[in-house]
Amino acid sequence: MKKLLALLSFISFTAAAQTNLNFSGTVSTSCSLSVSQPGSLVISNTQPNILGTSVAGGTPGVVGVSFIGTPTITVTLPNSFSSSPTLSFTPNFNGLASTSLLGSLTFSAGAANGTYSTGNSDTVTVNLNADSGGAAFPLGSYSAVVTVSCS
Amino acid sequence: MRGLWAVLGALVTSQAIAHGISPTRVEAPSGSPLVAFRFNAINNGASTEVYSIRCFKHDLYTPYPCNHSPQMLMMRAGSSRSFRAQIETNGDGLYFVCTRQEPKDESQTVVTQVCARVGVGVPASTRPAVNR
């Protein structure tokens, strides 16, 4: 009888010591970006009014995208050079952007975007060209920045 | 409570890539004149980066004023850091809080920017406008 009581007591103690650990979390749309290739602007030998990444010798900017869910990629062109020699003209910037998953992005008024529906990684390639409108680009260093956003 | 504080509730899978933000979707009630949230900037890259903080409304083209602390983020490789952003809203709509990687030198033609969507009276899942 004593052994039975001891066994029942042990069982009761064991049952009372049990508990549940609950785990919870939320997976929401997110993305992260990295510049794989910064891109370089080169003056065109055949069209000296074009300074850009898509002329011979230039390289496009490339951004890697890693994402969860359905984020939107937005590519925004600059309105002006962030640094340059003094210019006697206002350059016109135009761009070409494409991604492995979304294909070509269509620019409208200097910006383009696209929203992912599938996948979890992508590469965005951006070409930027500045057109002087006919004038020669003065000698010197130029820089212009395209912003690739993910939201 | 008109101002709304969000804790870091979103679970974001770690990814071996450079630049992220968490949470990415937050919402505040319709009519909130002031919203404030705390975000986490993430640098999963291999080098120290400097990020600026920018806010937008409706689209990602025209900056919208906001207060944030700190003013800039200098982050070591593989680190994350929280920051606070406060927006005086101008009606309901979709706002954005973004961290933008500052170019390391003048030769860099592409910079990255990751944004959290802040829905004030609208779902945070609302897509940004295309029009500039």
Interface residues (C-beta under 8 A of the other chain):
Chain A: G25 T26 V27 S28 T29 S30 C31 S32 L33 S34 V35 Q37 P38 G39 S40 L41 T53 G61 V62 V63 G64 S66 I68 P71 T72 T74 T76 S82 S83 S108 A109 G110 A111 A112 N113 T115 V126 L128 S141 S143 A144 V145 V146 T147 V148 S149 C150 S151
Chain B: G9 A10 L11 V12 T13 Q15 A16 I17 A18 H19 G20 I21 S22 P23 T24 R25 I42 N44 G45 D59 L60 Y61 F96 C98 R100 Q101 P103 E106 S107 Q108 T109 V110 V111 T112 Q113 V114 C115 A116 R117 S125 R127 P128 V130 N131 R132
